[in-house]
């Protein structure tokens, strides 16, 4: 690991409202988990720095990013940094890193013609949240290298880097281990969102820099936004204790590519088995909840959609719904509107019991004290849910086959009243811990480099 640059502790205090950039939580992303991270990050930063100027990464070319908070909609400057090695593409990470190094030598005036670079050069701190779990080898070397480049860009620009609560690893390549270690050492502050995250880094590196802390996921700060009842007739059709509404998030990633993750049983078959269990064994109404959305309507002849291209939760939910409706008319439905993360969280909040593989679909549920089963395909689920003492509600699909998984879900359903009661007491404490990360831990770190807690605008 490299030594932290001495300049980080010798910056002069800033006398104006700070300027921040947030990467890895694109608020316009079709992956609602990523969007939830962006929303939670903005909410947390505004708690500690109400006057801060915040720019957020987006995948759209619109210069304005819109973030919905309970206090109202925010319009923030957007910034693009594409995953591209092209030095000619002015929005690529490679170009921004090169141009940033040049601007540091010859003057910031050279960034005037590049909006993204100018925003970065004017920023006091660069924040990065890596889409929650993408700073790892689990999604392949191209994904890791892009995530690493975003963070290395902060050093190229001479900017402090804060790694917001996220999953570090797993790392399987020696070059990934080395790069991650170097980035962790450079960061002003790095937060792992898993209960045993610091111990895992200790095991990997032998020691952990003093700048590494622990905090629950920032999505616990995202509040639900109501949805009009007439938009979702199935969701609001009523029911009773004898007819529970059971939510099921169907992950397109696992539905179409489960062999990548070493699952003990085929995921699509498990989803069908859970659906039959919910409707037949538990006499429930089944709500299918996509959390990674398609960028186009999924209707008509579903065979015309290529899963290799369209591996969204939306398509997976529609395929499962079509098979179930013939046998269970009126007993199954799926969210139809392309909602944002806060609206989807509201819809999830109407469920009596929830099952999902997408981490932030499950956080959206459990943060509302809904009994939740997280279907794990990596280490992140256990580490995140353990903050709520809900490790036993994590069903690891890598070690449990379909029959064992369904048995675990059935047993947890029987305990749902106790789970809800326990969560009602634990969720507020977890949310307070996230708030304390932003309002106490983060400001204390930034004050050391001259960023005031509540600066004058």
Protein Blocks (a to p, Z undefined) as FASTA:
>chain_A
ZZddfklmmcccdfbdcddddehiafkbfblklmmmmmmmmmmmmmmmmmbccddddfbf
bfbdcdddfkbccddddddddddfbfklmkbmklmmmmmmmmmmnopklmmmpmklmmmm
mpmbdcdehlopmnccknojklmmmmmmmmmmmmmnopacddddddedjdfbfklmmmmm
mmmmmpmbdcdfbfklmmmmmmmnopacfkbccdddfklmpccddddfklmmmlmngpcf
klccddddddfklmmmmmmnopabdfklmmmmmmmmmmmmnopacddddfbdcfbdcehj
fklpcfklmmcfklmmmmmmmmmmmmmghiaccdfbdcdfklmmmmmmmpmbdcdfblkl
mmmmmmnopacddddfbfklmmmmmmnopmmmpccfklmcfklmmmmmmmmmmmmmmmmm
mmmmmmmmmmmmmmmmmmmmmmmmmmmnopafbdcZZ
